[in-house]
Amino acid sequence: MTDRRLMLVHAHPDDETSGTGATMAKYAAEGAHVTLVTCTLGEEGEIVVPDLAHLASDKEDALGEHRIGELEAACKALGVDDHRFLGGPGRWRDSGMMDVATNDNPDCFWRADLDEAAGELVKIIREVRPQVIVTYDDNGFYGHPDHIQAHRVAWRAYELAADASFGEGEPWQVAKFYYTTMPKTVMRRVAVAMRDTDFEFFTEETLDELPFGAADADITTEIDARPHAGAKLDAMRAHRSQIDLSAPWFVVSESSGQDSLGIEYYILRDGTRGPAATGLPAEAGGLGEPYTREDDLFAGIG
């Protein structure tokens, strides 16, 4: 199809790169219109480099302002030139991790009125008219309140955008709505690769206890964007306040190259599933047989 338009709704700067960066770079390089909507400035992010530590104590939320620049650089690396902050920069503040005091800030995204926030996204949907929207599942992939809220807002906007009785502008029906995810089998490969590091986030033994990750059978779509893994790495480097380039997981990902960073996975939440593709064998970084997954987010759209 021609005139492909993809919209991604993410919670904080850097989320777009870590979960969907290769996909974004692939479609942008192929001429699709890629729109990124970020819901907060990420003011509560954990600073991982000492030379930026002073930003964390700044009462004027200097970290959020700094992360705007990081996001601009990351989008440039990915070839994406249409980026919006939901409601404008700083409209909703980063809520922090679940069950911390910043969750109670009335200005945080977790406390946003659902229809108000969705209404802001509807405006963008009706302007851009994407055929595909990507965001998180109802657990926000790993339970962060802003990720959960991004899911709620994106899904509500998906419903409202086609409703002529809601808001202004011409209604638009998005064809497909996806969740970004990570298969447990792929996470297990990472755990194996990191056996000899001091990275303790998960191991092979604790993997199945994690409240995120998907079974292979639940994956509907496998995007092979390995030629764009370099762009994803460059975008990760742009988010230097949040990504420690010397951390074991980054070193392992960089050393294993395209197979670990260039293949990304999705679950079709709504819309018509496209035809099954040939798929990638496990030794190439894919999920392997059975080859029943789409290889294109636009598959089946006329």
Residue pairs with C-beta under 8 A, 6 or more apart in sequence:
1 131
1 298
1 301
1 302
3 33
4 27
4 30
4 31
4 32
4 33
4 131
4 132
4 298
5 32
5 33
5 35
5 128
5 129
5 130
5 131
5 132
6 24
6 27
6 32
6 33
6 34
6 35
6 130
6 131
6 132
6 134
6 297
6 298
7 34
7 35
7 36
7 37
7 124
7 125
7 128
7 130
7 132
7 133
7 134
7 174
8 16
8 20
8 24
8 34
8 35
8 36
8 37
8 133
8 134
8 135
9 37
9 39
9 86
9 121
9 133
9 134
9 135
9 150
9 153
9 154
10 16
10 19
10 20
10 36
10 37
10 38
10 39
10 135
10 150
11 38
11 39
11 40
11 109
11 136
11 140
11 144
11 146
11 147
11 149
11 150
12 38
12 39
12 40
12 41
12 42
12 45
12 67
12 94
12 146
13 38
13 41
13 42
13 45
13 67
13 68
13 70
13 71
13 74
13 239
13 242
14 42
14 45
14 67
14 70
14 71
14 74
14 236
14 239
14 242
14 243
15 38
15 147
16 24
16 36
16 38
16 71
16 74
16 75
16 78
17 74
17 78
17 232
17 235
17 236
17 238
17 239
18 236
18 243
19 141
19 180
19 182
19 264
20 134
20 180
20 264
21 74
21 78
21 231
21 232
21 235
21 236
21 261
22 223
22 225
22 226
22 228
22 229
22 231
22 232
22 261
22 262
22 263
22 264
23 134
23 223
23 225
23 264
23 297
24 34
24 36
24 78
24 79
24 80
25 77
25 78
25 79
25 80
25 225
25 228
25 231
25 232
25 235
26 223
26 225
26 227
26 228
27 34
27 297
28 34
28 78
28 79
28 80
29 79
29 228
32 298
33 82
33 128
33 130
34 78
34 79
34 80
34 82
35 82
35 83
35 84
35 124
35 128
35 130
36 75
36 80
36 82
36 83
36 84
37 83
37 84
37 85
37 86
37 121
37 124
38 71
38 83
38 84
38 85
38 86
39 85
39 86
39 92
39 109
39 117
39 146
39 149
39 150
39 153
40 64
40 85
40 92
40 93
40 94
40 95
40 108
40 109
40 146
41 61
41 63
41 64
41 65
41 67
41 68
41 85
41 89
41 90
41 93
41 94
42 63
42 64
42 67
42 94
42 242
43 61
43 63
43 64
43 67
43 93
43 94
44 94
44 95
44 96
44 97
44 102
45 63
45 67
45 94
45 241
45 242
46 242
47 53
47 55
47 56
47 63
47 241
47 242
48 241
48 242
48 243
48 244
48 247
49 240
49 241
49 244
52 63
52 66
52 240
52 241
54 62
55 62
55 63
55 66
55 241
56 63
61 90
61 93
63 241
64 90
64 93
64 94
66 241
67 239
67 241
67 242
68 89
70 238
70 239
70 240
70 241
70 242
71 83
71 238
71 239
72 83
73 235
73 238
74 235
74 236
74 238
74 239
75 81
75 83
75 235
76 238
77 231
77 234
77 235
77 237
77 238
78 231
78 232
78 235
79 231
82 128
84 124
85 91
86 92
86 117
86 120
86 121
86 153
87 117
87 120
91 120
92 107
92 108
92 109
92 112
92 117
93 102
93 105
93 107
93 108
93 109
94 102
94 108
94 109
94 146
95 102
95 103
95 105
95 108
95 109
95 110
95 111
95 145
95 146
95 149
96 102
96 103
96 108
96 145
97 144
97 145
98 143
98 144
98 145
102 108
103 110
103 111
103 145
104 111
105 111
108 146
109 117
109 145
109 146
109 149
109 150
110 145
110 146
110 148
110 149
112 149
112 153
114 152
114 153
114 156
115 156
115 160
117 149
117 153
118 153
118 156
118 157
118 160
119 157
119 160
119 166
119 167
121 153
121 154
121 157
122 157
122 160
122 161
122 166
122 167
122 169
123 167
123 168
123 169
125 133
125 157
125 158
125 161
125 172
125 174
126 161
126 167
126 169
126 170
126 171
126 172
127 169
129 172
130 174
131 174
131 175
131 176
131 298
131 301
132 174
132 175
132 176
132 177
132 178
132 297
132 298
132 301
133 154
133 158
133 174
133 176
133 177
133 178
134 178
134 179
134 180
134 266
134 297
135 150
135 151
135 154
135 155
135 177
135 178
135 179
135 180
136 147
136 148
136 150
136 151
136 179
136 180
137 151
137 179
137 181
137 267
137 269
138 148
138 151
138 152
139 147
139 148
139 151
139 211
139 212
140 146
140 147
140 148
140 149
140 150
140 151
141 147
141 179
141 180
141 181
141 182
141 212
142 211
142 212
143 211
143 212
151 179
154 177
155 177
155 269
158 174
158 177
158 270
160 166
160 167
161 171
161 172
161 173
161 174
162 171
162 172
162 173
162 174
163 171
164 171
174 271
175 271
175 272
175 301
176 268
176 270
176 271
176 272
176 297
176 298
176 300
176 301
177 268
177 269
177 270
177 271
178 221
178 266
178 267
178 268
178 269
178 297
179 266
179 267
179 269
180 264
180 265
180 266
181 213
181 214
181 218
181 219
181 265
181 266
181 267
182 212
182 213
182 214
182 265
183 213
183 214
183 215
183 216
183 219
183 265
183 287
184 207
184 208
184 213
184 214
184 215
184 216
185 216
185 282
185 287
186 265
186 287
187 202
187 207
187 210
187 213
188 204
188 207
189 260
190 249
190 252
190 253
190 260
191 202
191 203
191 204
191 207
192 204
193 252
193 256
193 260
194 248
194 249
194 252
195 204
197 248
197 249
197 251
197 252
198 248
199 247
199 248
199 249
199 252
201 249
202 210
207 213
214 265
214 267
216 287
218 267
219 265
219 266
219 267
219 287
219 293
220 266
220 267
220 268
220 273
220 293
220 294
221 265
221 266
221 267
221 268
221 293
221 294
221 295
221 296
221 297
221 299
222 263
222 264
222 265
222 266
222 277
222 279
222 280
222 286
222 287
222 293
222 294
222 295
223 263
223 264
223 265
223 266
223 295
223 296
223 297
224 262
224 263
224 280
224 286
224 295
225 232
225 262
225 263
225 264
226 258
226 259
226 262
226 263
226 285
227 258
227 262
228 262
229 257
229 258
229 261
229 262
232 261
232 262
233 254
233 261
236 243
236 250
237 243
237 245
243 250
244 250
252 260
253 260
253 261
254 261
258 285
259 284
259 285
260 285
262 285
263 280
263 285
263 286
265 287
266 297
268 294
271 300
272 300
273 294
273 299
273 300
274 294
274 296
274 298
274 299
274 300
274 301
275 294
275 299
275 300
276 291
276 292
276 293
276 294
277 291
277 293
277 294
277 295
277 296
277 299
278 291
278 295
279 286
279 287
279 288
279 289
279 291
279 292
279 293
279 295
280 286
280 287
280 288
281 288
281 289
282 288
287 293
294 300
